Amino acid sequence: MRVLFTPSGTGLGHVGRCIPIAKRLEKNGAQTLFSTYREGLKYVKQEGFQAVEAPDIGVQVKPDGSIDFRLTTVDPGPFLTVYTIMKQVDAEIDFMQAFKPDVVVSDSRASSLVAAKLLDIPRICILNQFQVFIPRRNRFLKLARIADATTLTLVGKVWADVKQVLIPDFPPPYTLSTRNLHIPKAYHKKTRFIGPIIPVSPDELPDKQQLRKKLGLSADKPVIFAPISGPAKERAYFTGLLRQILGNFPDDYQIVMSLGYPTASTEPVNGENLIIHGWIPNRFEYLKACDIVISRGGHGTLSQSICYGKPTILVPTPSHTEQLNNAKKAVELGASELILQKDLNKDVLLTAVRKLLKPAFQQKTNQLKKELCACNGLETAAKIISEAANL
């Protein structure tokens, strides 16, 4: 069986949930190839997979990490963006004709699905955002509504023209990405909620105190884990701001921060109570050892935190509608506190930390863990992909 994975290479989230599926399939004898770009390409290669570089589609980013919608409409601009998408389709056709996959697995990339359809190759789509939203600002509100309607019609048809659409999220009414899905009824039969893709289950790891001893963490102080991910340009401002705030936190807490660079050294830089890693390969050990997680509103980190029973403080990227929607749902579930980046300072963050450490909040997240995390998204995805390839 030959499987071509084509995840979005923007940030590490899409690639990060395809890698464990690929490992599971390879364990069962499959051959895999990745087609991606940017940060995702570096991560895939570091994990030892064969990979080819697809043309990149980028967006412009402001200094604070927010998406610059005005500049993005100019550079790359609508015409160049369409041209780049066509280049992606053309490149994917070349990759597929050379690799000859039995199934193509796209994670949030439409171009590879178009190419696979043209070559009559079975297609599986993984996504947690069915509709692409343009940020809702008053000056762009009319354009945003038109664009949302257009993408729901055109891109939605591409997503749904597959064997199955796999959503690595909790089933309704607990779906974190529910505000980002808006799936038309005609596509419901092909859509399946498989649960989050968790590469390492909490039950596979030692208990919390054993892990703290192994990792050199405090046995009695609350531990805060801040794994920062997302595109490099978007997270640069945020990591700088967060380092400054956390570096001035009271010494009642121990804080571990990952800057999210897969090719960086894993050797930490230790402060009095703040430990900074360029990259943490054993992030799930830290996730189980900590008491609180601070992150953006990315779907992967958020769903993993819930499955590990950890409350989260979420600071979505400004103008990033998907992250904000994820964060709002997590707050509704009682798993998170939401802080807008413009409001982030030491006092606001410290107040949120103290709230999440209260027994009632900790009990709520543990209850959610028991209720929502019985399903195995990793095994389900591997099984469905194998079945599609063998038809």
Residue pairs with C-beta under 8 A, 6 or more apart in sequence:
1 25
1 29
1 30
1 31
1 102
1 103
1 386
1 389
1 390
2 30
2 31
2 32
2 33
2 99
2 100
2 101
2 102
2 389
3 22
3 25
3 30
3 31
3 32
3 33
3 101
3 102
3 103
3 104
3 105
3 385
3 389
4 32
4 33
4 34
4 35
4 95
4 96
4 99
4 101
4 103
4 104
4 105
4 112
5 18
5 21
5 22
5 32
5 33
5 34
5 35
5 36
5 105
5 107
6 34
6 35
6 36
6 54
6 92
6 104
6 105
6 106
6 107
6 109
6 111
6 112
7 14
7 15
7 17
7 18
7 34
7 36
7 40
7 106
7 107
7 108
7 109
7 126
8 14
8 15
8 36
8 40
8 107
8 108
8 109
9 15
9 36
9 37
9 38
9 39
9 40
9 41
9 54
9 56
10 38
10 39
10 40
10 231
11 39
11 40
11 229
11 230
11 231
11 234
11 298
12 39
12 40
12 43
12 229
12 230
12 260
12 262
13 229
13 230
13 298
13 299
13 300
13 301
14 40
14 107
14 108
14 126
15 34
15 36
15 39
15 40
15 43
15 44
15 107
16 43
16 300
17 107
17 126
17 168
17 197
17 300
18 34
18 105
18 107
18 126
19 43
19 44
19 47
19 49
19 199
20 197
20 199
20 378
21 105
21 197
21 378
21 381
21 382
21 385
22 32
22 34
22 49
23 199
24 378
24 379
24 382
25 32
25 382
25 385
25 386
26 32
28 382
28 386
30 386
30 389
32 49
32 50
33 49
33 50
33 51
33 52
33 95
33 99
33 101
34 41
34 44
34 49
34 50
34 51
34 52
35 51
35 52
35 53
35 54
35 91
35 92
35 95
35 112
36 44
36 51
36 53
36 54
37 53
37 54
37 55
37 56
38 56
38 58
38 231
39 231
39 232
39 262
41 51
41 53
42 262
42 263
43 262
44 51
45 51
46 262
46 263
52 95
54 88
54 91
54 92
54 95
54 111
54 112
55 84
55 87
55 88
55 91
56 84
57 76
57 81
57 84
57 85
57 88
58 76
59 67
59 68
59 72
60 67
60 68
60 71
60 72
60 75
61 67
61 68
61 231
61 233
61 234
62 68
62 318
63 237
64 237
64 318
64 341
65 233
65 234
65 235
65 236
65 237
65 238
65 317
65 318
65 341
66 234
66 317
66 318
66 319
66 320
67 135
67 234
67 317
67 318
67 319
67 320
69 134
69 135
69 137
69 140
69 319
76 84
85 110
85 111
88 109
88 111
88 112
89 111
89 114
89 115
89 118
90 115
92 111
92 112
92 114
92 115
92 116
93 115
93 118
93 119
96 104
96 115
96 116
96 119
96 121
97 119
101 121
101 389
102 121
102 122
102 389
102 390
103 121
103 122
103 123
103 124
103 385
103 388
103 389
104 112
104 113
104 115
104 116
104 121
104 122
104 123
104 124
105 123
105 124
105 125
105 126
105 385
106 112
106 113
106 116
106 123
106 124
106 125
106 126
106 162
107 125
107 126
107 127
108 126
108 127
108 128
108 129
110 155
110 158
110 159
113 123
113 125
113 158
113 159
113 161
113 162
114 158
116 122
116 123
117 123
117 161
122 163
122 388
122 389
122 391
123 161
123 162
123 163
123 388
124 162
124 163
124 164
124 166
124 384
124 385
124 388
125 159
125 162
125 164
125 165
125 166
126 165
126 166
126 167
126 168
126 381
127 159
127 165
127 166
127 167
128 167
128 168
128 169
128 176
128 177
128 180
128 181
128 299
129 177
129 180
129 181
129 322
130 152
130 156
130 159
130 180
130 181
130 182
130 183
131 148
131 151
131 152
131 155
131 156
131 180
131 181
131 182
132 147
132 148
132 151
132 155
133 144
133 148
133 180
133 321
133 322
134 140
134 143
134 144
134 147
134 148
134 321
135 144
135 319
135 320
135 321
136 144
136 321
137 144
137 319
152 182
152 184
156 183
156 184
156 187
159 165
159 187
160 184
160 186
160 187
160 190
160 191
162 190
163 190
163 384
163 388
164 190
164 191
164 192
164 384
164 388
165 183
165 187
165 190
165 191
165 192
166 192
166 194
166 380
166 381
166 384
167 175
167 177
167 181
167 191
167 192
167 193
167 194
168 194
168 195
168 196
168 197
168 299
168 303
168 377
168 381
169 175
169 176
169 177
169 193
169 195
169 196
169 299
169 303
170 176
170 193
170 195
170 196
170 303
170 306
170 372
171 193
171 195
171 375
172 178
172 193
174 333
174 371
174 372
175 181
175 193
175 329
176 299
176 302
176 303
176 306
176 326
176 329
176 330
176 333
177 299
177 322
177 325
177 326
177 329
178 325
178 329
179 325
179 326
179 328
179 329
180 321
180 322
180 325
180 326
183 191
192 380
192 384
194 375
194 377
194 380
194 381
194 384
195 373
195 375
195 376
195 377
195 380
196 300
196 303
196 304
196 306
196 307
196 373
196 377
197 377
197 378
197 381
198 303
198 304
198 307
198 373
198 376
198 377
198 378
199 284
199 378
200 284
202 284
202 288
202 307
202 308
202 309
205 211
205 284
205 285
205 288
206 214
208 288
208 289
209 219
211 217
211 285
211 288
211 289
212 218
212 219
212 223
212 289
213 219
214 285
215 285
215 286
215 289
217 223
217 254
217 256
217 289
218 254
221 252
221 253
221 254
221 273
222 252
222 253
222 254
222 291
222 292
222 353
222 357
223 253
223 254
223 255
223 256
223 289
223 290
223 291
223 292
224 246
224 253
224 254
224 255
224 256
224 290
224 291
224 292
224 293
224 294
224 353
225 255
225 256
225 286
225 287
225 289
225 290
225 292
225 293
225 294
225 310
226 242
226 246
226 255
226 256
226 257
226 258
226 293
226 294
226 295
227 257
227 258
227 260
227 280
227 283
227 286
227 287
227 293
227 295
227 301
228 235
228 238
228 239
228 242
228 257
228 258
228 259
228 260
228 295
228 296
229 235
229 260
229 295
229 296
229 298
229 300
229 301
230 260
230 296
230 298
230 317
232 261
234 317
234 320
235 259
235 260
235 296
238 296
238 315
238 317
238 341
239 257
239 259
239 260
241 341
241 344
242 257
242 294
242 315
242 344
243 257
243 274
243 276
245 344
245 345
245 346
245 349
246 255
246 257
246 274
246 349
247 271
247 274
248 346
249 255
249 273
249 274
249 346
249 350
250 273
250 350
251 272
251 273
253 273
253 353
254 273
254 275
255 273
255 274
255 275
256 275
256 277
256 280
256 286
256 290
257 274
257 275
257 276
257 277
258 277
258 278
258 279
258 280
258 283
258 286
259 276
259 277
259 278
259 279
260 279
261 278
261 279
262 279
263 279
264 277
264 278
264 279
265 278
265 279
266 277
266 278
266 279
266 280
266 281
267 277
268 275
268 276
268 277
269 275
269 276
269 277
280 286
284 304
284 308
287 293
287 304
287 305
287 308
287 310
288 308
290 310
291 310
291 356
291 357
291 362
292 310
292 311
292 312
292 313
292 353
292 356
292 357
293 301
293 305
293 310
293 311
293 312
293 313
294 312
294 313
294 315
294 349
295 301
295 302
295 305
295 312
295 313
295 314
295 315
296 314
296 315
296 316
296 317
296 320
296 323
297 314
297 315
297 316
297 317
297 320
297 322
297 323
297 324
297 325
297 326
297 327
297 330
298 323
298 326
299 322
299 326
301 312
302 312
302 314
302 326
302 327
302 330
302 335
302 336
305 311
305 312
305 335
306 312
306 330
306 333
306 335
306 365
306 368
306 369
306 372
306 373
307 369
307 372
307 373
308 369
309 365
309 366
309 368
309 369
310 365
311 335
311 336
311 337
311 356
311 361
311 362
311 364
311 365
312 330
312 335
312 336
312 337
312 356
313 336
313 337
313 339
313 349
313 352
313 353
313 356
314 323
314 326
314 327
314 330
314 331
314 336
314 337
314 338
314 339
315 339
315 340
315 341
315 344
316 323
316 324
316 326
316 327
316 338
316 340
316 341
317 323
317 341
318 340
318 341
318 342
327 336
327 338
328 338
330 336
330 338
331 337
331 338
333 368
334 361
334 364
334 365
334 368
335 364
335 365
335 368
337 352
337 355
337 356
339 348
339 349
339 352
355 361
356 362
